[in-house]
């Protein structure tokens, strides 16, 4: 039995999706060169080979486009971290797996670390509007919860007490990422992954069972 022919709506959705992806690819290039502050809807349109009028039915501002790119980036990061955590058997191993995946993902996707830090043209406090900022912060916390939940168990913390520890690990990883990408760790004969191992050695209790410690030393 033959499949029914796609309806006009189905075809319209396919075309709309293709246009959307084309615009997002063009926007990546525009933001990479101009940053959020310097980018323009016209610049995105030129790169996409369309008029600005063709963008507005899909995105009402450059901030909305930036937010969508960052939302997709955080979703991909979460999938990567979740897969790493699912393969770890103990809470300590889950913390190590989550942090290692977080760091490794951004080392392999350097555009996205700049995207997340709004750092294409220098670091400064920026955002894409409070509703989108709140949504993106929730998406980031979903990723960081994969560190927070097992860390709560490992350190015997209450949920309200774990956030500073997550902030400590995250700031160390981001700092190490920025320094490695800038080539500033080379002369110190170290790298971001080594620094993460050192930080985890400080954050995770020394009293961990031998099986856990042996697993960690093997991974080093």
Secondary structure as UniProt FT lines:
FT   HELIX           8..38
FT   HELIX           41..48
FT   HELIX           53..56
FT   TURN            57..58
FT   HELIX           62..86
FT   HELIX           91..108
FT   HELIX           110..117
FT   TURN            120..121
FT   HELIX           130..155
FT   HELIX           159..161
FT   HELIX           163..181
FT   TURN            182..183
FT   HELIX           186..188
FT   HELIX           192..203
FT   TURN            206..207
FT   HELIX           210..219
//
